[in-house]
């Protein structure tokens, strides 16, 4: 039975997929046009730290309310 299903799936799959679009990434191998300053680096570092550590801090700060079974 599984052989029959594999044969049907193999024949039906291309028609179900339709036309696929090929995508290409645009990669550039060159130095930056202008350098970033210390302020931009600080803002980026703060944003990444908040995005990564923020949710974990929220869970740890509200851990007692998560333990309650209301």
GIPEHU-V632948 format. One record per backbone hydrogen bond with DSSP energy under -1.0 kcal/mol. CO is the residue of the C=O (numbers start at 1). NH is the residue of the N-H. Records with the same first field share a line. If there is no record, write none. Layout:
CO = NH, NH
This chain:
1 = 5
2 = 6
3 = 7
4 = 8
5 = 9
6 = 10
7 = 11
8 = 12
9 = 13
12 = 16
13 = 17
14 = 18
37 = 41
38 = 42
39 = 43
40 = 44
41 = 45
42 = 46
43 = 47
44 = 48
45 = 49
46 = 50
47 = 51
48 = 52
49 = 53
50 = 54
53 = 57
54 = 58
55 = 59
56 = 60
57 = 61
58 = 62
62 = 66
63 = 67
